Amino acid sequence: MKKCPICEEGGITEHLDVEDYWDEHFFSWKLPSKWSECDTCGSEFATAAQVRFNKEEMDKIKRINEKWREML
Protein backbone atom coordinates (compact mmCIF):
# COMPACT_ATOMS: atom_id res chain seq x y z
CA MET A 1 0.00 0.00 0.00
CA LYS A 2 1.23 3.47 -0.87
CA LYS A 3 2.11 5.87 1.96
CA CYS A 4 0.52 9.29 2.32
CA PRO A 5 2.85 12.00 0.92
CA ILE A 6 1.52 14.49 3.47
CA CYS A 7 1.74 12.73 6.85
CA GLU A 8 4.00 9.88 5.63
CA GLU A 9 2.21 7.47 7.96
CA GLY A 10 -1.16 6.48 6.55
CA GLY A 11 -2.10 4.51 3.52
CA ILE A 12 -3.98 6.10 0.67
CA THR A 13 -7.27 5.07 -0.84
CA GLU A 14 -7.94 6.02 -4.44
CA HIS A 15 -11.40 7.25 -5.39
CA LEU A 16 -13.23 7.67 -8.68
CA ASP A 17 -16.17 10.09 -8.73
CA VAL A 18 -18.44 10.71 -11.68
CA GLU A 19 -20.13 14.10 -11.59
CA ASP A 20 -22.49 15.93 -13.88
CA TYR A 21 -20.71 18.73 -15.73
CA TRP A 22 -22.69 21.39 -17.57
CA ASP A 23 -20.95 23.24 -20.37
CA GLU A 24 -21.72 26.71 -21.70
CA HIS A 25 -24.25 25.27 -24.17
CA PHE A 26 -26.12 23.62 -21.29
CA PHE A 27 -25.11 20.14 -22.38
CA SER A 28 -24.70 17.68 -19.54
CA TRP A 29 -21.64 15.45 -19.42
CA LYS A 30 -20.56 12.70 -17.04
CA LEU A 31 -17.11 13.77 -15.90
CA PRO A 32 -14.98 11.16 -14.10
CA SER A 33 -12.51 12.46 -11.55
CA LYS A 34 -9.81 10.54 -9.66
CA TRP A 35 -8.41 11.56 -6.28
CA SER A 36 -6.87 10.02 -3.14
CA GLU A 37 -7.49 10.17 0.59
CA CYS A 38 -5.21 9.31 3.51
CA ASP A 39 -6.71 6.89 6.02
CA THR A 40 -4.72 8.45 8.89
CA CYS A 41 -4.67 12.23 8.47
CA GLY A 42 -7.74 12.47 6.21
CA SER A 43 -6.00 14.64 3.62
CA GLU A 44 -7.54 14.62 0.16
CA PHE A 45 -5.20 15.09 -2.79
CA ALA A 46 -4.54 14.03 -6.37
CA THR A 47 -1.38 12.29 -7.49
CA ALA A 48 0.36 13.38 -10.68
CA ALA A 49 -1.19 10.44 -12.55
CA GLN A 50 -4.65 11.34 -11.25
CA VAL A 51 -4.21 14.98 -12.28
CA ARG A 52 -3.21 13.84 -15.80
CA PHE A 53 -6.28 11.56 -15.96
CA ASN A 54 -8.59 14.38 -14.79
CA LYS A 55 -7.08 16.80 -17.32
CA GLU A 56 -7.44 14.29 -20.17
CA GLU A 57 -11.11 13.74 -19.32
CA MET A 58 -11.81 17.48 -19.29
CA ASP A 59 -9.87 17.93 -22.54
CA LYS A 60 -12.09 15.29 -24.19
CA ILE A 61 -15.17 17.32 -23.31
CA LYS A 62 -13.54 20.52 -24.57
CA ARG A 63 -12.67 18.87 -27.91
CA ILE A 64 -16.23 17.64 -28.34
CA ASN A 65 -17.54 21.12 -27.50
CA GLU A 66 -15.26 22.66 -30.12
CA LYS A 67 -16.68 20.26 -32.71
CA TRP A 68 -20.21 21.28 -31.70
CA ARG A 69 -19.32 24.97 -32.10
CA GLU A 70 -17.96 24.32 -35.59
CA MET A 71 -21.23 22.65 -36.59
CA LEU A 72 -23.42 25.49 -35.24
Accessible surface in RSA format (square Angstrom, percent):
REM  Atomic radii and reference values for relative SASA: ProtOr
REM  Chains: A
REM  Algorithm: Lee & Richards
REM  Probe-radius: 1.40
REM  Slices: 20
REM RES _ NUM      All-atoms   Total-Side   Main-Chain    Non-polar    All polar
REM                ABS   REL    ABS   REL    ABS   REL    ABS   REL    ABS   REL
RES MET A   1   185.72  96.2  99.51  65.9  86.21 205.3 100.95  85.8  84.77 112.3
RES LYS A   2   130.48  63.7 120.20  73.8  10.28  24.5  89.82  80.8  40.66  43.3
RES LYS A   3   137.20  66.9 120.88  74.2  16.32  38.8  80.59  72.5  56.61  60.3
RES CYS A   4     1.06   0.8   0.00   0.0   1.06   2.5   0.00   0.0   1.06   1.1
RES PRO A   5    87.42  63.7  57.34  52.3  30.08 109.4  66.61  55.0  20.81 129.3
RES ILE A   6   102.77  58.5  73.94  55.1  28.84  69.5  77.88  56.1  24.90  67.6
RES CYS A   7    37.89  28.7  17.39  19.4  20.50  48.2  25.57  64.8  12.33  13.3
RES GLU A   8   131.96  75.8 115.89  87.7  16.07  38.3  31.89  61.7 100.07  81.7
RES GLU A   9   123.02  70.6 105.55  79.9  17.48  41.6  34.40  66.5  88.62  72.4
RES GLY A  10     3.03   3.7   0.00   N/A   3.03   3.7   3.03   8.3   0.00   0.0
RES GLY A  11    10.18  12.6   0.00   N/A  10.18  12.6   4.03  11.1   6.14  13.8
RES ILE A  12    17.12   9.7   6.46   4.8  10.67  25.7   6.48   4.7  10.64  28.9
RES THR A  13    66.46  47.3  62.70  63.6   3.76   8.9  47.42  63.7  19.04  28.8
RES GLU A  14    99.71  57.2  74.97  56.7  24.74  58.9  27.26  52.7  72.45  59.2
RES HIS A  15    55.64  30.4  47.80  33.2   7.85  20.1  34.55  35.6  21.09  24.5
RES LEU A  16   104.87  58.4  74.69  53.4  30.18  75.9  74.69  52.5  30.18  81.2
RES ASP A  17    54.25  38.0  50.42  50.2   3.83   9.0  12.77  30.0  41.48  41.4
RES VAL A  18    88.86  58.5  56.39  51.0  32.48  78.3  56.39  49.0  32.48  88.1
RES GLU A  19   106.11  60.9 101.44  76.7   4.68  11.1  35.82  69.3  70.30  57.4
RES ASP A  20    81.71  57.2  54.47  54.2  27.24  64.4  11.61  27.3  70.10  69.9
RES TYR A  21    66.72  31.2  64.31  36.6   2.41   6.3  37.77  28.4  28.95  35.7
RES TRP A  22   154.37  61.9 133.81  64.8  20.56  48.3 117.97  62.9  36.40  59.1
RES ASP A  23     7.45   5.2   0.03   0.0   7.43  17.6   2.67   6.3   4.78   4.8
RES GLU A  24   100.56  57.7  71.71  54.3  28.85  68.7  63.33 122.5  37.24  30.4
RES HIS A  25    59.78  32.7  39.90  27.7  19.87  50.8  29.91  30.8  29.86  34.8
RES PHE A  26   166.96  83.5 153.10  94.8  13.86  36.1 153.10  92.8  13.86  39.7
RES PHE A  27    76.50  38.3  74.75  46.3   1.75   4.6  76.50  46.4   0.00   0.0
RES SER A  28    59.00  49.9  30.15  40.2  28.85  66.4  20.22  43.1  38.77  54.3
RES TRP A  29    49.79  20.0  45.93  22.2   3.87   9.1  49.79  26.5   0.00   0.0
RES LYS A  30   141.19  68.9 120.96  74.2  20.23  48.2  85.40  76.9  55.79  59.4
RES LEU A  31    29.52  16.4  29.03  20.8   0.49   1.2  29.03  20.4   0.49   1.3
RES PRO A  32    29.17  21.3  28.20  25.7   0.97   3.5  28.20  23.3   0.97   6.0
RES SER A  33    34.90  29.5  34.90  46.6   0.00   0.0  14.82  31.6  20.08  28.1
RES LYS A  34    70.19  34.2  69.75  42.8   0.44   1.1  22.12  19.9  48.07  51.2
RES TRP A  35    57.75  23.2  57.75  28.0   0.00   0.0  56.58  30.2   1.17   1.9
RES SER A  36     0.00   0.0   0.00   0.0   0.00   0.0   0.00   0.0   0.00   0.0
RES GLU A  37    54.29  31.2  53.75  40.7   0.54   1.3   6.57  12.7  47.72  39.0
RES CYS A  38     2.68   2.0   0.00   0.0   2.68   6.3   0.00   0.0   2.68   2.9
RES ASP A  39    97.52  68.3  56.57  56.3  40.95  96.8  39.40  92.7  58.12  58.0
RES THR A  40    85.10  60.5  51.69  52.4  33.41  79.6  40.80  54.8  44.30  67.0
RES CYS A  41    60.52  45.8  23.08  25.7  37.44  88.0  32.32  81.9  28.21  30.4
RES GLY A  42    41.33  51.0   0.00   N/A  41.33  51.0  25.37  69.6  15.96  35.7
RES SER A  43    30.49  25.8  20.64  27.5   9.85  22.7  14.04  29.9  16.45  23.0
RES GLU A  44   117.20  67.3  86.54  65.5  30.66  73.0  21.08  40.8  96.12  78.5
RES PHE A  45    35.71  17.9  23.37  14.5  12.35  32.1  35.14  21.3   0.57   1.6
RES ALA A  46    43.96  40.4  18.34  28.3  25.62  58.3  18.34  25.8  25.62  67.9
RES THR A  47    40.73  29.0  33.33  33.8   7.40  17.6  37.04  49.8   3.68   5.6
RES ALA A  48    70.19  64.5  54.19  83.6  16.00  36.4  60.91  85.8   9.27  24.6
RES ALA A  49    59.16  54.4  51.61  79.6   7.54  17.2  52.42  73.8   6.74  17.9
RES GLN A  50     7.19   4.0   6.46   4.7   0.73   1.7   6.88  14.6   0.31   0.2
RES VAL A  51    80.21  52.8  79.14  71.6   1.06   2.6  79.72  69.3   0.49   1.3
RES ARG A  52   141.29  59.3 139.38  71.1   1.91   4.6  64.86  88.6  76.43  46.3
RES PHE A  53    49.81  24.9  47.68  29.5   2.13   5.5  49.13  29.8   0.68   2.0
RES ASN A  54    38.41  26.5  34.28  33.1   4.13   9.9  21.48  51.7  16.93  16.4
RES LYS A  55   127.82  62.4 120.81  74.1   7.01  16.7  98.83  89.0  28.99  30.9
RES GLU A  56    98.12  56.3  96.88  73.3   1.24   3.0  34.14  66.0  63.98  52.2
RES GLU A  57    25.71  14.8  24.52  18.6   1.19   2.8   0.36   0.7  25.35  20.7
RES MET A  58    49.00  25.4  49.00  32.4   0.00   0.0  48.57  41.3   0.43   0.6
RES ASP A  59    36.07  25.3  35.53  35.4   0.54   1.3   9.93  23.4  26.14  26.1
RES LYS A  60    98.21  47.9  96.53  59.2   1.68   4.0  59.49  53.5  38.72  41.2
RES ILE A  61    10.95   6.2  10.95   8.2   0.00   0.0  10.95   7.9   0.00   0.0
RES LYS A  62   112.82  55.0 111.18  68.2   1.64   3.9  62.18  56.0  50.64  53.9
RES ARG A  63   136.46  57.3 135.10  68.9   1.36   3.2  66.48  90.9  69.98  42.4
RES ILE A  64    74.29  42.3  73.26  54.6   1.03   2.5  74.24  53.5   0.05   0.1
RES ASN A  65     6.13   4.2   6.13   5.9   0.00   0.0   1.06   2.5   5.07   4.9
RES GLU A  66    90.61  52.0  89.22  67.5   1.40   3.3  21.41  41.4  69.21  56.5
RES LYS A  67   131.12  64.0 130.76  80.2   0.36   0.9  80.57  72.5  50.55  53.8
RES TRP A  68    93.04  37.3  92.75  44.9   0.29   0.7  82.28  43.9  10.76  17.5
RES ARG A  69   117.58  49.4 103.83  52.9  13.75  32.7  47.64  65.1  69.93  42.4
RES GLU A  70   132.04  75.8  96.15  72.7  35.89  85.5  50.06  96.8  81.98  66.9
RES MET A  71   142.15  73.6 105.36  69.7  36.79  87.6  78.84  67.0  63.31  83.9
RES LEU A  72   148.72  82.8  89.65  64.1  59.07 148.5 117.07  82.2  31.66  85.2
END  Absolute sums over single chains surface
CHAIN  1 A     5416.0       4442.0        974.0       3158.8       2257.2
END  Absolute sums over all chains
TOTAL          5416.0       4442.0        974.0       3158.8       2257.2
